[in-house]
């Protein structure tokens, strides 16, 4: 069975964009592939060296992914730092990673620009740590966004280099994973772009009803259609896109007709959208609360994931040490 691996940074809550963009697909993948999903707490230290709420964030992210349907019996769900073999492979791969190629990575240059007072070695070698995450489980496929494509290509380069240096055919070169279903880009409530954590334009899966109502009622619209069948502005089109994801077809058709004949009242559209969002997110919200408050269950899941991930990781590191020559007399 082919292996799929994906990392999750422990920052912020899951929102509708996360769910329709990737998480829904991750849930489906666990029935078809050998899946490893890890919470990347090592990675988070490159930008948050004093993570005051790191453990709480890990608990939140783990609870939310479980609430969305990730099954620890089907997939290996683990915390990156619970598997120290990742750090050892990271060290060993660093010995054959060159400063020049790391300095040329797009994400490193971008981070240097964004955080000039915290240009740490972890930022420079971020691509190597990502390679260790992937290679330690011999992943065949890695779902990556545009911003991570260069890192995956570097992982492939590090795998080739290791094989060439030591004259082996050990590490496979992972491929980017393309979801067979269409990835849905969920727009934000601010009238442009996509829904995101840092933009302040998102509906989180765990938002309380009153919070959802306030967010939706503040969503950007326009002055309304002047003539029948007028083209929709970007902000209004965004609201209809979200409506199509969470509302019934007849509800969507009702408001489309209202827009087409210029009788639409955006306040009515927003009220309906808010209530439909509340109804859609209610199961996630309830499951999240139940899981988050069951600390014994979370500890059990964490331990289960650690044991499964370590079994795979220990085998890889043992074999890598033997290939390199780091063995006992």
C-alpha positions, 0 to 999 in steps of 0.5 A: 500500500502506498504511503501518504504523509502530511504535516499540520502546524499547531496554530489557529483553529480549523476553518471552512477553507481548511475543511473543504480545501484539505481536511475532508480529503485527508479523511477520505485518504485514510481508507485508501492509503497508509497515512501519516498525519503529524502535528509539526511542533518542531516546525512551529519553533522556527517562527514562535521560539517562545510558544507559551500556548504550544501544548494547548494548541496541540491539544486543540488541533488534535481534537479538531482533526479527530472531530473532522473524522481522522481515525487513529485506527486507520491513520497514524496521527502523532506529534512530531516531537514525540518521535525523536528519531525525526530529529536524528534523521534531520541531523544526519541529512543536514550533513549533506545539505549545503548552505547555498542551496538552503539560502536560495529557498523562496520560503527562507528569503521570505521569512528573512524579510518578515522576521529580520530579528529572528533569522535562526538556523531552524529557518535556514534548515527548514527544508531539511527538517521537512525532508526528514519528516517525509523520508523517515516514513518512506512516503510515496506522496505528499499533499503540498500547496504552492508554497511547499512545492520547492521544499518537496523538490528539495526532499527529492534532491536530498533523497537522491544525494543520500543514495548517490553518496552511499551507493544505495537505492534506499530513499524513494523520491516522494511525489506531490499528491493531487487530490482526485476530487476538486479542491474547493477554494472557500472565499473569506468574508472580507470581499476578496481572496480566500478564507485564512487564519491571519486575514480575520475573514474566516468561519472556524468550525468551532465558532459559537453561534453568536460569533458566526452571526456577528461575523456573517452580518459584518461580511462585505457586500455592495449596494445591490443589483441595479438591473435584472440579471446583473453580474455579481460583484466579488464580495456578493459572489463570495457569499453565494459560494459559501451558501452553496457549500452549507445550504440546501439547493432550494435555498441557494436557488431562492436567493439567486432568483431574488438577486436576478430580479433585484429584490434581494435584501442582503440582510436576509441573505446573511441571516440565512447564511449564518443559520445554515453555517451554524447548522453545518458546523454544529456536529464539528463543534459538539464533537470537538468539545467532547474530545477536547474535554476528554484528556484521557482519550487524547492521551491514549490517542497521542500514545497510540500515534507515537508508538505507531510512528516510532515503529516506522521511524526507528527502523529507518534511522537504524538502517540509515545509521548502518548505511552511513557507518554509525554502528557499534564495533 
